[in-house]
């Protein structure tokens, strides 16, 4: 602990310094540092980290030029995830190109779990046609494993996709399996407290219940078709829930200090 802090605490303990004034003085200086840091754009931080640790970050990439293998136009760069909760190597042409080479760390949540791609299947594979829209249902392979897709890739349009992490045998997947996976996410209803949607979502690690920032994992022995709104609320109120993203409207420390 720095000497000046020790001396300040000794003065508080000895009654020479009023603790509220000491805390307010500390917060005034600390908040000024935070305000200066807040002016730094996230892209500046990304560039600094990329320059400092580039040899480590891009060491495992097969192409030293870092050309995006998906669009062949962009360059693979270090990026921070949308909510600042993870880091990944992706194409700088986002959102035009959404290729991700690898995830270094992060949630995002339950959607970034690599899968085993040891299969002899040729992709993209046409599984069949949607019975209503007549769109193609394709089996494709991405950076996190195999998934099914409704419709073909179109410019400025992201087709509906679903991971097949729930199915162990990729080679035997049928159009019926794909249609079942593409049903999700399903909105079960509105939460009684804030009227925000409660959603049953299919992720690579299983089914989850989502309400705003709260994520509840659906037990393996519970079939998704048997999940009612009441059951979803029960899971959301359990102690095993997780949070994603950043909370809004955090109470300010300045207000707490003024109330002292």
PyMOL commands that set and color helices and strands:
alter all, ss='L'
color gray80, all
select helices_A, chain A and resi 3-13+19-38+42-57+109-111+170-172+175-181+224-226+229-236+253-258
alter helices_A, ss='H'
color red, helices_A
select strands_A, chain A and resi 76-80+87-91+100-105+125-129+136-142+145-150+160-163+186-190+197-203+206-211+214-217+242-243
alter strands_A, ss='S'
color yellow, strands_A
deselect
rebuild
show_as cartoon
